[in-house]
Amino acid sequence: MLPSAPRDDDIIELPPQGSPAPPRTPFRYIAHYLRAGLVVPVVGMALLISISTALETLQPYFLGQLIGTLTNPPTDADPARVVPWFAALCTTWLGGYLFAHLYNSYAHMKLTDLRLRMQDEMFGYLHGHAPRYFMDNASGGLVQKIRQAGNAAHVIIDYLCSNIVRLSVMFAITITMIVNQAPDMLLPFGIFMIVFTAIAAFTAQRFRHAAKDTAKTAADVVARMVDSVTNWDVVRSFARAVYERATMRPLSAAERAAQLKLRFSVSAMRVTLHILSVGFLAWLAWQSLESAVAGTMTVGAFATVMMLSFMVATSIRSLGDNLFVYFEYYGILSETLTTILAGHEIVDAPDAKPLRITGGAVSFEHVSFSYGDGTPVFIDFSLSIQPGERVGLVGPSGAGKSTLIKLLRRQFTFESGRIVIDGQDITHVSWDSLHDCVAEVPQNPSIFHRSVSENIRYSRPDAPESEVIAAAKLAHCHEFIASRPEGYDSIVGEKGMKLSGGERQRVAIARAFLKNAPILILDEATSSLDSEAEHLIQDGLLTLMKGRTVIAIAHRLSTIAHLDRIVVLDRGRIAEQGTHRELLEVGGSYAKLWQRQAGGFM
C-alpha cells in the first residue's frame, strides 16, 4: 500500500511552469522558505537558544554574588542572606538545561519540516527540466543532491542558532556584566569583539568557493558510483569490477584533495581565532586578578569575570570546531542549488492554455531543428496528419523519426516553424496538458521498481482495478502477471529487471491502453516481442488505434503495412509517402526495404 499523501498545508505549492526559479544561493534560498511561512519557527528556535544562553551566562554572575556574600560577611551575619543567590544559581542551572533541551527538540521537529519541504520543492522543480538536462546529468547524482540539500539547510540553520545566536547573546550579557563589574575593561572587550568578527567574516568568505568545490567532487564520486551500480549487469558481463574501481580512484583522489584543502584552511582559521581569543581572555583575566589583589575589585566580581572569560573562550572554541561542518554543508547546499535549480530550458508561455483535442489533427509546418552541436536534422520540414489518420514513419537510423516525435512532445525547442494540434500551437499550450493528450509506447519502455499494477496504473492513477486488468488483457500480459504468486502486486525490480524484454513492453502497452489518449505514438512498440506475441498484440493495438490519431515508428515493416499512410524519411526530409501498396508499386526506397525484409520479416 502506498503511504498517505501529505496534507496540503505541509507542502509549498510549486511555481507554475516557466516561473522564475527559486534563489540559487544558500542564504537567499533559506530566506525564500522563511518568507513561505517558516519565520515563526526559526524565530522560536532563536528565542529558545537565547533564553538558554542567557540563563547559562548569568550563572557566573550569581555564583560571583554568592562568593562575594560569603567572603564579605556583615557584622550581624545571617545565613539566610545567601539563599536568594543560591536559589538563583540553581534556577539558572536547571533552566539553562531545560531550555537547551527544548531547543534541540523544537529545532529537530521544525528543521525536519524544512528539509522535507525543500526536498519536495526541489523534486518537483527537477521534473520540470527538459530531456537535454537529464542527458547531461547523472540521475543518481541528482537524487543524492536533493537528499543532501535538505540536510545541509538543517545543519546551517542549526549552526547559526546554536553558535552565532548563542555567541551574540553571550557577548551582549558579558558586556553588560563587565560594565557592572569592571567598566575599565569595556573598551578592550569591544575592540576584541570587532576584530574577532572581522577576521571570522573575512576568512569565511574565502572558504565558500573551497566548500563548493568539495561538494562538487563528492557529487562526482556519488554519480559515478550510482552509474556503476545501476549497470551492474554490464560490469559483471564484461568482468570490469577492477576497471570500475580504477576509474573511481582519480575521482576519489580529487575529493580527498578538495576536502583536505578545505579542512586545512578551516583549521588555520580555527587556530587563529582561538589564539586571538585565548590571548585576549588571558589578558582580561590577568587585569581582573591585578584589580582583585589591589582591592579595586571584589572577590565575587573577580570570580564572575574569570568564569565569563572561560565560558566565552569555550563558546569560541566550539564555534571554530564546527566551522568545517558548516562550510562542508554550505558547499553541498550551494552546489545543489546551482545544479537542481538551473533555469528550465522549456517553459510554458505566459498565456499557455490546456490543449483541447477535437479531432487529433497534427501538423508540422516549416519546422527547422538542429542538435546542440549545430548538426541540422530538419530544415523547413512540413507534414500534415488528419484526425484519426494512422501514419507510419520509416527510414534509416538518423533520418529523424524519433526526433520528430520528441519535437511533437515538446521535449526539444525547434528554431523555426510551428507544430499544431487541432489548430493549437503546442508552444502556446501547457506542457502537462500536451502530454496528457498523448500516449506513447517506446522501444525501450521505462518500468518503475514498483508493482505491476502501479506500473500499468501510472497513466491513470485513479483507475479502478477492473480497468487495469482489462488493459492488461488487451496487451496480453494478464496471463504472465496472474501466474506470479503475488499477481498484480508483484514487484518487478529496478528497471523491470524481473521481467523479460517482451513482458516489459507488454506492460508499457497496457499502460497506453489504460491512458486512453486521443493521440497514440508507437515507437517500435513490438520490437521486443517474438512473432507469436506480436501477432497477439497486433489485434489489441488495432483496437487501441480506432478513433485515434496514430504515429508509428517501425523498422519491421510488417507492423505498419496496414496503416493509412507510410512516410519514408531520409536525412530529415520526406523521401516518399503513400499507402503500403502505393509505395510498393512506385518501387522506390520503401519497396527496396520491403524486399530486403522478405515480406516484412528479417
KELUM-722150 format. One record per residue (C-alpha): y, z negated, x; residue in three letters; residue number from 1. Coordinates in steps of 0.05 Angstrom, whole numbers, plus 5000, padded with zeros to 4 digits. Each point is the difference from the previous one (the first is absolute). Layout:
// KELUM-722150
ATOM      y      z      x   rest    nr
ATOM      Y      Z      X    ala   NUM
...
// end
This chain:
// KELUM-722150
ATOM      y      z      x   rest    nr
ATOM   5000   5000   5000    met     1
ATOM   5069   5017   5025    leu     2
ATOM   5049   4943   5013    pro     3
ATOM   5053   4989   4947    ser     4
ATOM   5066   5037   5011    ala     5
ATOM   5060   4958   5023    pro     6
ATOM   5052   4980   4950    arg     7
ATOM   5061   5045   4994    asp     8
ATOM   5045   4945   5026    asp     9
ATOM   4957   4994   5063    asp    10
ATOM   5017   5071   5023    ile    11
ATOM   5064   5033   5021    ile    12
ATOM   5005   5066   4964    glu    13
ATOM   4994   5060   5046    leu    14
ATOM   5061   5044   5005    pro    15
ATOM   4996   5068   4965    pro    16
ATOM   4972   5057   5040    gln    17
ATOM   5055   5025   5047    gly    18
ATOM   5041   4935   4998    ser    19
ATOM   5026   4976   5068    pro    20
ATOM   4947   4963   5039    ala    21
ATOM   5008   4925   5008    pro    22
ATOM   5035   4977   5064    pro    23
ATOM   4961   5014   5064    arg    24
ATOM   5025   4943   5044    thr    25
ATOM   4966   4931   4994    pro    26
ATOM   5059   4957   4979    phe    27
ATOM   5028   5052   4952    arg    28
ATOM   4931   5008   4969    tyr    29
ATOM   4992   4925   4992    ile    30
ATOM   5070   4998   4969    ala    31
ATOM   4976   5055   4953    his    32
ATOM   4948   4952   4974    tyr    33
ATOM   5049   4942   4996    leu    34
ATOM   5043   5042   4954    arg    35
ATOM   4938   5016   4959    ala    36
ATOM   4992   4927   4980    gly    37
ATOM   4977   4962   5061    leu    38
ATOM   5067   4967   5016    val    39
ATOM   4983   4936   4963    val    40
ATOM   4932   4989   5034    pro    41
ATOM   5030   5012   5070    val    42
ATOM   5059   4954   4985    val    43
ATOM   4949   4949   4975    gly    44
ATOM   4962   5006   5066    met    45
ATOM   5064   4991   5040    ala    46
ATOM   5019   4940   4958    leu    47
ATOM   4933   4966   5009    leu    48
ATOM   4999   5010   5075    ile    49
ATOM   5072   4977   5004    ser    50
ATOM   4985   4935   4963    ile    51
ATOM   4939   4988   5043    ser    52
ATOM   5040   5014   5064    thr    53
ATOM   5057   4956   4977    ala    54
ATOM   4954   4942   4987    leu    55
ATOM   4966   5009   5068    glu    56
ATOM   5066   5006   5036    thr    57
ATOM   5026   4936   4967    leu    58
ATOM   4942   4961   5028    gln    59
ATOM   5032   4990   5069    pro    60
ATOM   5064   4975   4966    tyr    61
ATOM   4964   4948   4957    phe    62
ATOM   4957   4979   5059    leu    63
ATOM   5062   4994   5043    gly    64
ATOM   5033   4957   4947    gln    65
ATOM   4938   4957   4996    leu    66
ATOM   4999   4991   5076    ile    67
ATOM   5075   4986   5000    gly    68
ATOM   4992   4946   4947    thr    69
ATOM   4944   4967   5039    leu    70
ATOM   5036   5001   5067    thr    71
ATOM   5066   4974   4973    asn    72
ATOM   4981   4942   4955    pro    73
ATOM   5058   4963   4966    pro    74
ATOM   5008   4926   5006    thr    75
ATOM   4971   4987   4930    asp    76
ATOM   4939   5044   5012    ala    77
ATOM   4966   5022   4936    asp    78
ATOM   4934   5038   5008    pro    79
ATOM   5013   5037   4935    ala    80
ATOM   5057   5039   5032    arg    81
ATOM   4950   5048   5032    val    82
ATOM   4964   5014   4935    val    83
ATOM   5047   5056   4975    pro    84
ATOM   4996   5037   5067    trp    85
ATOM   4924   4991   5003    phe    86
ATOM   4993   5024   4928    ala    87
ATOM   5044   5060   5013    ala    88
ATOM   4958   5017   5062    leu    89
ATOM   4935   4996   4961    cys    90
ATOM   5030   5043   4945    thr    91
ATOM   5019   5055   5048    thr    92
ATOM   4931   4997   5032    trp    93
ATOM   4965   5009   4934    leu    94
ATOM   5052   5047   4969    gly    95
ATOM   5002   5046   5060    gly    96
ATOM   4924   5008   4998    tyr    97
ATOM   4997   5010   4925    leu    98
ATOM   5056   5052   4998    phe    99
ATOM   4969   5037   5060    ala   100
ATOM   4933   5002   4963    his   101
ATOM   5035   5023   4937    leu   102
ATOM   5035   5055   5039    tyr   103
ATOM   4934   5024   5029    asn   104
ATOM   4967   5004   4932    ser   105
ATOM   5059   5032   4965    tyr   106
ATOM   5012   5049   5057    ala   107
ATOM   4927   5021   5000    his   108
ATOM   5001   5013   4925    met   109
ATOM   5065   5039   4999    lys   110
ATOM   4989   5039   5064    leu   111
ATOM   4931   5020   4974    thr   112
ATOM   5036   5028   4939    asp   113
ATOM   5047   5037   5047    leu   114
ATOM   4942   5028   5041    arg   115
ATOM   4965   5026   4938    leu   116
ATOM   5064   5031   4972    arg   117
ATOM   5014   5035   5066    met   118
ATOM   4929   5025   5003    gln   119
ATOM   5004   5025   4928    asp   120
ATOM   5066   5037   5012    glu   121
ATOM   4979   5031   5066    met   122
ATOM   4933   5021   4971    phe   123
ATOM   5035   5034   4942    gly   124
ATOM   5052   5033   5045    tyr   125
ATOM   4945   5024   5047    leu   126
ATOM   4967   5040   4945    his   127
ATOM   5065   5037   4988    gly   128
ATOM   4996   5035   5067    his   129
ATOM   4982   5074   5004    ala   130
ATOM   4933   5024   5029    pro   131
ATOM   5033   5018   5066    arg   132
ATOM   5016   4926   5012    tyr   133
ATOM   4927   4980   4992    phe   134
ATOM   4979   5057   5046    met   135
ATOM   5045   4971   5054    asp   136
ATOM   4981   4926   4992    asn   137
ATOM   4932   4967   5003    ala   138
ATOM   4983   4969   4933    ser   139
ATOM   4968   4938   5031    gly   140
ATOM   5062   4986   5041    gly   141
ATOM   5045   5007   4938    leu   142
ATOM   4959   4949   4961    val   143
ATOM   5000   4953   5060    gln   144
ATOM   5076   5006   5005    lys   145
ATOM   5010   4982   4926    ile   146
ATOM   4955   4939   5007    arg   147
ATOM   5035   4976   5063    gln   148
ATOM   5070   5011   4973    ala   149
ATOM   4993   4948   4945    gly   150
ATOM   4973   4949   5050    asn   151
ATOM   5057   5017   5048    ala   152
ATOM   5053   4987   4947    ala   153
ATOM   4965   4935   4984    his   154
ATOM   5003   4978   5073    val   155
ATOM   5072   5022   5010    ile   156
ATOM   5028   4963   4940    ile   157
ATOM   4959   4938   5016    asp   158
ATOM   5025   5003   5072    tyr   159
ATOM   5073   5006   4979    leu   160
ATOM   4993   4941   4952    cys   161
ATOM   4956   4954   5042    ser   162
ATOM   5037   5014   5065    asn   163
ATOM   5070   5029   4990    ile   164
ATOM   5018   4962   4937    val   165
ATOM   4967   4937   5027    arg   166
ATOM   5037   5004   5066    leu   167
ATOM   5066   5015   4965    ser   168
ATOM   4993   4939   4956    val   169
ATOM   4980   4958   5059    met   170
ATOM   5060   5023   5041    phe   171
ATOM   5047   4986   4942    ala   172
ATOM   4975   4929   4990    ile   173
ATOM   4997   4988   5076    thr   174
ATOM   5073   5020   5006    ile   175
ATOM   5018   4952   4944    thr   176
ATOM   4964   4944   5034    met   177
ATOM   5030   5015   5068    ile   178
ATOM   5070   4999   4969    val   179
ATOM   4982   4931   4972    asn   180
ATOM   4963   4972   5060    gln   181
ATOM   5029   5037   5061    ala   182
ATOM   5061   5043   4982    pro   183
ATOM   5015   5016   5073    asp   184
ATOM   4937   5042   5003    met   185
ATOM   5017   5044   4940    leu   186
ATOM   5035   5055   5041    leu   187
ATOM   4944   5008   5051    pro   188
ATOM   4949   5001   4944    phe   189
ATOM   5039   5054   4963    gly   190
ATOM   5005   5043   5063    ile   191
ATOM   4925   4992   5011    phe   192
ATOM   4985   5024   4929    met   193
ATOM   5044   5061   5007    ile   194
ATOM   4970   5020   5067    val   195
ATOM   4930   4987   4977    phe   196
ATOM   5009   5042   4936    thr   197
ATOM   5034   5057   5038    ala   198
ATOM   4944   5005   5052    ile   199
ATOM   4946   4997   4946    ala   200
ATOM   5033   5054   4957    ala   201
ATOM   5013   5046   5060    phe   202
ATOM   4928   4997   5026    thr   203
ATOM   4971   5006   4930    ala   204
ATOM   5035   5066   4989    gln   205
ATOM   4968   5027   5064    arg   206
ATOM   4930   4981   4978    phe   207
ATOM   5001   5039   4935    arg   208
ATOM   4981   5067   5031    his   209
ATOM   4946   4968   5042    ala   210
ATOM   4971   4967   4938    ala   211
ATOM   5000   5067   4963    lys   212
ATOM   4965   5034   5059    asp   213
ATOM   4947   4945   4999    thr   214
ATOM   4988   5010   4926    ala   215
ATOM   4995   5075   5008    lys   216
ATOM   4948   4995   5055    thr   217
ATOM   4960   4951   4958    ala   218
ATOM   5003   5047   4941    ala   219
ATOM   4975   5057   5043    asp   220
ATOM   4940   4959   5020    val   221
ATOM   4984   4981   4928    val   222
ATOM   5007   5072   4977    ala   223
ATOM   4953   5025   5054    arg   224
ATOM   4949   4947   4984    met   225
ATOM   5002   5015   4926    val   226
ATOM   4994   5075   5014    asp   227
ATOM   4939   4988   5043    ser   228
ATOM   4966   4952   4952    val   229
ATOM   5014   5046   4940    thr   230
ATOM   4964   5056   5037    asn   231
ATOM   4943   4956   5024    trp   232
ATOM   4948   5052   4981    asp   233
ATOM   5032   5053   5044    val   234
ATOM   5006   4950   5057    val   235
ATOM   4926   4984   4994    arg   236
ATOM   4976   5071   4990    ser   237
ATOM   5034   5022   5065    phe   238
ATOM   4982   4935   5037    ala   239
ATOM   5073   4989   5016    arg   240
ATOM   5007   4924   4994    ala   241
ATOM   5014   4994   5075    val   242
ATOM   5051   5057   4994    tyr   243
ATOM   5035   4964   4943    glu   244
ATOM   5006   4937   5041    arg   245
ATOM   5027   5040   5058    ala   246
ATOM   5054   5033   4957    thr   247
ATOM   5020   4932   4973    met   248
ATOM   5014   4970   5068    arg   249
ATOM   5066   5036   5014    pro   250
ATOM   5026   4979   4932    leu   251
ATOM   4977   4928   5011    ser   252
ATOM   5033   5002   5069    ala   253
ATOM   5065   5023   4970    ala   254
ATOM   4997   4945   4948    glu   255
ATOM   4986   4948   5054    arg   256
ATOM   5058   5025   5043    ala   257
ATOM   5048   4997   4940    ala   258
ATOM   4977   4931   4980    gln   259
ATOM   5006   4973   5071    leu   260
ATOM   5070   5030   5008    lys   261
ATOM   5022   4966   4935    leu   262
ATOM   4966   4934   5017    arg   263
ATOM   5029   4996   5070    phe   264
ATOM   5070   5017   4973    ser   265
ATOM   4995   4947   4946    val   266
ATOM   4972   4950   5050    ser   267
ATOM   5059   5011   5046    ala   268
ATOM   5047   4989   4941    met   269
ATOM   4963   4937   4980    arg   270
ATOM   5003   4971   5070    val   271
ATOM   5075   5016   5006    thr   272
ATOM   5017   4968   4933    leu   273
ATOM   4956   4940   5015    his   274
ATOM   5031   4988   5069    ile   275
ATOM   5069   5007   4969    leu   276
ATOM   4985   4951   4944    ser   277
ATOM   4964   4949   5045    val   278
ATOM   5056   5002   5051    gly   279
ATOM   5053   4988   4947    phe   280
ATOM   4960   4946   4964    leu   281
ATOM   4985   4965   5066    ala   282
ATOM   5075   5000   5015    trp   283
ATOM   5013   4974   4930    leu   284
ATOM   4949   4944   5009    ala   285
ATOM   5029   4981   5067    trp   286
ATOM   5070   4996   4972    gln   287
ATOM   4974   4957   4944    ser   288
ATOM   4964   4955   5049    leu   289
ATOM   5064   4991   5041    glu   290
ATOM   5039   4983   4938    ser   291
ATOM   4948   4949   4978    ala   292
ATOM   5000   4967   5069    val   293
ATOM   5076   4999   5000    ala   294
ATOM   4999   4968   4931    gly   295
ATOM   5038   5055   4965    thr   296
ATOM   4938   5019   4960    met   297
ATOM   4955   4952   4964    thr   298
ATOM   4926   4997   5013    val   299
ATOM   4988   5027   4930    gly   300
ATOM   5046   5059   5011    ala   301
ATOM   4966   5014   5066    phe   302
ATOM   4932   4999   4967    ala   303
ATOM   5026   5047   4946    thr   304
ATOM   5027   5051   5050    val   305
ATOM   4938   4998   5043    met   306
ATOM   4953   5012   4941    met   307
ATOM   5044   5054   4972    leu   308
ATOM   5000   5034   5068    ser   309
ATOM   4924   4997   5003    phe   310
ATOM   4994   5026   4928    met   311
ATOM   5047   5059   5013    val   312
ATOM   4964   5017   5065    ala   313
ATOM   4933   5000   4963    thr   314
ATOM   5027   5045   4945    ser   315
ATOM   5030   5049   5051    ile   316
ATOM   4933   5002   5037    arg   317
ATOM   4965   5014   4933    ser   318
ATOM   5050   5055   4986    leu   319
ATOM   4985   5033   5066    gly   320
ATOM   4925   4991   4995    asp   321
ATOM   4999   5038   4934    asn   322
ATOM   5045   5056   5024    leu   323
ATOM   4942   5044   5022    phe   324
ATOM   4967   4995   4932    val   325
ATOM   5066   5016   4966    tyr   326
ATOM   5014   5062   5042    phe   327
ATOM   4928   5023   4994    glu   328
ATOM   5004   4999   4924    tyr   329
ATOM   5071   5027   5000    tyr   330
ATOM   4974   5061   5038    gly   331
ATOM   4942   5008   4952    ile   332
ATOM   5046   4999   4940    leu   333
ATOM   5050   5047   5033    ser   334
ATOM   4945   5050   5019    glu   335
ATOM   4970   4997   4930    thr   336
ATOM   5065   5012   4964    leu   337
ATOM   5016   5059   5045    thr   338
ATOM   4933   5032   4986    thr   339
ATOM   4984   4982   4928    ile   340
ATOM   5070   5005   4971    leu   341
ATOM   5017   5067   5032    ala   342
ATOM   5035   5045   4950    gly   343
ATOM   4956   5039   4952    his   344
ATOM   4995   5073   5017    glu   345
ATOM   4989   5022   4927    ile   346
ATOM   5042   4965   4947    val   347
ATOM   5014   5011   4927    asp   348
ATOM   5066   5033   4981    ala   349
ATOM   5051   4952   4969    pro   350
ATOM   4991   5036   4933    asp   351
ATOM   4924   5005   5004    ala   352
ATOM   4964   4998   4933    lys   353
ATOM   4927   4994   4983    pro   354
ATOM   4962   5066   5001    leu   355
ATOM   4983   5025   4929    arg   356
ATOM   4941   5047   4995    ile   357
ATOM   5003   5048   4941    thr   358
ATOM   4952   5054   5024    gly   359
ATOM   4987   4991   5074    gly   360
ATOM   5035   5063   5028    ala   361
ATOM   5009   4996   5076    val   362
ATOM   5047   5046   5038    ser   363
ATOM   5014   5005   5074    phe   364
ATOM   5067   5035   5007    glu   365
ATOM   5020   5028   5068    his   366
ATOM   4973   4939   5037    val   367
ATOM   5008   4995   5076    ser   368
ATOM   4968   4945   5040    phe   369
ATOM   4986   4986   5073    ser   370
ATOM   4962   4945   5036    tyr   371
ATOM   5036   4946   5038    gly   372
ATOM   4994   5039   5065    asp   373
ATOM   5034   5061   4969    gly   374
ATOM   4938   5041   4987    thr   375
ATOM   5013   5039   4935    pro   376
ATOM   4947   4996   4944    val   377
ATOM   5035   5033   4940    phe   378
ATOM   5059   5047   5001    ile   379
ATOM   5029   5019   4933    asp   380
ATOM   4934   4985   4965    phe   381
ATOM   4994   5010   4925    ser   382
ATOM   4942   4988   4952    leu   383
ATOM   4999   4989   4925    ser   384
ATOM   4943   4966   4963    ile   385
ATOM   5000   5003   4925    gln   386
ATOM   4986   4939   4955    pro   387
ATOM   4925   4988   4998    gly   388
ATOM   4985   5053   5052    glu   389
ATOM   4945   4987   5050    arg   390
ATOM   5018   5026   5069    val   391
ATOM   4958   5000   5063    gly   392
ATOM   5030   5000   5070    leu   393
ATOM   4960   5030   5056    val   394
ATOM   5015   5022   5071    gly   395
ATOM   4985   4983   5072    pro   396
ATOM   5016   4932   5030    ser   397
ATOM   5074   4993   5013    gly   398
ATOM   5019   5048   4944    ala   399
ATOM   5039   4944   4964    gly   400
ATOM   4954   4982   4943    lys   401
ATOM   5000   4925   5008    ser   402
ATOM   5073   5000   5021    thr   403
ATOM   5018   5035   4935    leu   404
ATOM   4966   4943   4962    ile   405
ATOM   5038   4948   5040    lys   406
ATOM   5066   5035   4985    leu   407
ATOM   4982   4999   4926    leu   408
ATOM   4988   4925   5004    arg   409
ATOM   5066   4993   5039    arg   410
ATOM   4966   4970   5060    gln   411
ATOM   5043   5043   5045    phe   412
ATOM   5071   5023   4993    thr   413
ATOM   5009   5076   5001    phe   414
ATOM   5061   5033   5030    glu   415
ATOM   5019   5047   4943    ser   416
ATOM   4979   5025   4932    gly   417
ATOM   4972   4956   4946    arg   418
ATOM   4936   4981   4964    ile   419
ATOM   5004   4995   4925    val   420
ATOM   4952   4969   4949    ile   421
ATOM   5015   5019   4927    asp   422
ATOM   5071   5016   5019    gly   423
ATOM   5012   4935   5038    gln   424
ATOM   5016   5002   5074    asp   425
ATOM   4952   4950   5032    ile   426
ATOM   5056   4975   5047    thr   427
ATOM   5037   4975   4938    his   428
ATOM   4942   4962   4968    val   429
ATOM   4975   4932   5023    ser   430
ATOM   4946   5003   5052    trp   431
ATOM   4953   4953   4963    asp   432
ATOM   5005   5039   4935    ser   433
ATOM   4983   5064   5039    leu   434
ATOM   4936   4969   5026    his   435
ATOM   4983   4971   4932    asp   436
ATOM   4996   5071   4973    cys   437
ATOM   4955   5026   5056    val   438
ATOM   4927   4983   5012    ala   439
ATOM   4971   5021   5067    glu   440
ATOM   4929   5001   5027    val   441
ATOM   5008   5007   5076    pro   442
ATOM   4950   5027   5049    gln   443
ATOM   4994   4931   5033    asn   444
ATOM   5011   4950   4944    pro   445
ATOM   5029   4932   5016    ser   446
ATOM   4956   4944   4976    ile   447
ATOM   5022   4927   4999    phe   448
ATOM   4957   4943   5027    his   449
ATOM   4992   4976   4928    arg   450
ATOM   4950   5008   4943    ser   451
ATOM   4980   5068   4973    val   452
ATOM   5033   4982   4934    ser   453
ATOM   5067   4983   5034    glu   454
ATOM   4998   5065   5039    asn   455
ATOM   4990   5042   4937    ile   456
ATOM   5048   4959   4958    arg   457
ATOM   5055   5006   5054    tyr   458
ATOM   5029   5061   4964    ser   459
ATOM   5006   4959   4935    arg   460
ATOM   4995   4925   5015    pro   461
ATOM   5002   4983   4926    asp   462
ATOM   4944   5047   4980    ala   463
ATOM   4943   4966   4961    pro   464
ATOM   4931   4997   5030    glu   465
ATOM   4973   5051   4952    ser   466
ATOM   5048   5053   5024    glu   467
ATOM   4984   4984   5073    val   468
ATOM   4926   5011   4986    ile   469
ATOM   5015   5064   4961    ala   470
ATOM   5040   5027   5059    ala   471
ATOM   4944   4982   5047    ala   472
ATOM   4949   5037   4957    lys   473
ATOM   5044   5062   4999    leu   474
ATOM   5003   4997   5076    ala   475
ATOM   4925   4989   5004    his   476
ATOM   5007   4935   5038    cys   477
ATOM   4977   4952   4945    his   478
ATOM   4928   5008   5021    glu   479
ATOM   5007   4977   5072    phe   480
ATOM   5049   4945   4979    ile   481
ATOM   4953   4972   4947    ala   482
ATOM   4942   5001   5049    ser   483
ATOM   5034   4949   5045    arg   484
ATOM   4986   4925   4989    pro   485
ATOM   5072   4984   4983    glu   486
ATOM   5015   5066   4964    gly   487
ATOM   5074   5013   4992    tyr   488
ATOM   5016   4935   5035    asp   489
ATOM   4969   5024   5065    ser   490
ATOM   5047   4996   5060    ile   491
ATOM   5001   5067   5035    val   492
ATOM   5022   4977   5069    gly   493
ATOM   5060   5021   5043    glu   494
ATOM   5018   5072   4985    lys   495
ATOM   4939   5002   4954    gly   496
ATOM   4952   4996   5059    met   497
ATOM   4944   4975   4955    lys   498
ATOM   5002   5066   4962    leu   499
ATOM   4979   5068   5023    ser   500
ATOM   5051   5056   5007    gly   501
ATOM   4979   5031   4934    gly   502
ATOM   5002   4933   4964    glu   503
ATOM   5070   4986   5025    arg   504
ATOM   5023   5067   4975    gln   505
ATOM   4969   4989   4932    arg   506
ATOM   5035   4933   4994    val   507
ATOM   5066   5036   5016    ala   508
ATOM   4984   5052   4946    ile   509
ATOM   4986   4944   4950    ala   510
ATOM   5068   4970   5019    arg   511
ATOM   5033   5067   4983    ala   512
ATOM   4962   5005   4934    phe   513
ATOM   5026   4931   4981    leu   514
ATOM   5072   5016   5019    lys   515
ATOM   5001   5058   4950    asn   516
ATOM   5063   5030   5031    ala   517
ATOM   5028   5067   4974    pro   518
ATOM   5000   5032   5070    ile   519
ATOM   4935   4999   5040    leu   520
ATOM   4994   5014   5075    ile   521
ATOM   4932   5012   5031    leu   522
ATOM   5001   5002   5076    asp   523
ATOM   4929   5018   5019    glu   524
ATOM   4978   4952   4945    ala   525
ATOM   4926   5017   5007    thr   526
ATOM   4997   5012   5075    ser   527
ATOM   4957   4938   5013    ser   528
ATOM   4949   5016   4945    leu   529
ATOM   4935   5037   5007    asp   530
ATOM   4988   5061   4956    ser   531
ATOM   4964   4962   4946    glu   532
ATOM   5052   4945   4994    ala   533
ATOM   5055   5053   5002    glu   534
ATOM   4967   5037   4942    his   535
ATOM   4998   4935   4959    leu   536
ATOM   5073   4982   5014    ile   537
ATOM   5026   5071   4987    gln   538
ATOM   4985   4989   4927    asp   539
ATOM   5040   4936   5000    gly   540
ATOM   5057   5033   5039    leu   541
ATOM   5002   5056   4949    leu   542
ATOM   5008   4948   4946    thr   543
ATOM   5054   4965   5040    leu   544
ATOM   5038   5066   5010    met   545
ATOM   5006   5016   4926    lys   546
ATOM   5073   4998   4978    gly   547
ATOM   5025   4984   5069    arg   548
ATOM   5036   5037   5055    thr   549
ATOM   4952   5003   5058    val   550
ATOM   5012   5016   5074    ile   551
ATOM   4935   5002   5039    ala   552
ATOM   4992   5009   5075    ile   553
ATOM   4932   5024   5023    ala   554
ATOM   4965   5030   5060    his   555
ATOM   4935   5007   4961    arg   556
ATOM   5021   5056   4953    leu   557
ATOM   4946   4987   4948    ser   558
ATOM   5040   4939   4978    thr   559
ATOM   5061   5040   4979    ile   560
ATOM   4971   5068   4980    ala   561
ATOM   5006   4982   4926    his   562
ATOM   5074   4981   5003    leu   563
ATOM   5054   5040   4965    asp   564
ATOM   5033   5023   5064    arg   565
ATOM   4986   4996   5074    ile   566
ATOM   5057   5000   5051    val   567
ATOM   4984   5019   5072    val   568
ATOM   5048   4969   5050    leu   569
ATOM   5009   5023   5071    asp   570
ATOM   5051   4970   5047    arg   571
ATOM   5041   4971   4944    gly   572
ATOM   5005   5062   4957    arg   573
ATOM   4960   5029   4941    ile   574
ATOM   4954   5054   5027    ala   575
ATOM   4963   5013   4935    glu   576
ATOM   4994   4973   4930    gln   577
ATOM   4961   5015   4938    gly   578
ATOM   4934   4982   4965    thr   579
ATOM   4936   4996   5039    his   580
ATOM   4977   5068   4974    arg   581
ATOM   5067   5033   5014    glu   582
ATOM   5002   4975   5071    leu   583
ATOM   4929   5024   5013    leu   584
ATOM   5019   5069   4974    glu   585
ATOM   5060   5003   5046    val   586
ATOM   4955   4989   5059    gly   587
ATOM   5051   4960   5040    gly   588
ATOM   4996   4934   5038    ser   589
ATOM   4971   4962   4941    tyr   590
ATOM   4944   5050   4992    ala   591
ATOM   4984   4994   5073    lys   592
ATOM   4997   4925   4995    leu   593
ATOM   4954   5005   4940    trp   594
ATOM   4953   5047   5037    gln   595
ATOM   4997   4954   5060    arg   596
ATOM   4978   4943   4955    gln   597
ATOM   4944   5043   4970    ala   598
ATOM   5019   4992   4928    gly   599
ATOM   5039   4936   5008    gly   600
ATOM   4954   4959   5045    phe   601
ATOM   4997   4995   5075    met   602
// end
